[in-house]
Amino acid sequence: MSIKVRLFVVTLLCVVALNFAIERPAYGYVDPGSGLFLIQNISAMATGVLFFFRRRIKALFVRKHEEKTQS
């Protein structure tokens, strides 16, 4: 490993260690309904994606019947 990369890694590890060692209390408040709102948004996005690609998803599970032509 080159000296610059090694110095960068050591510096990064020192900064991360200092962040964990000198942590301050967080005085934040998260509303209990925020988690449910996040889950609702994720499920709405997933439903929208499934609705948008419904034909392609259906094509994965349904086989097309090939018609045999007689000559």
Secondary structure, DSSP 4 states (H G I P E B T S, - for coil): --HHHHHHHHHHHHHHHHHHHS---------HHHHHHHHHHHHHHHHHHHHHTHHHHHHHHSPPPPPPPP-
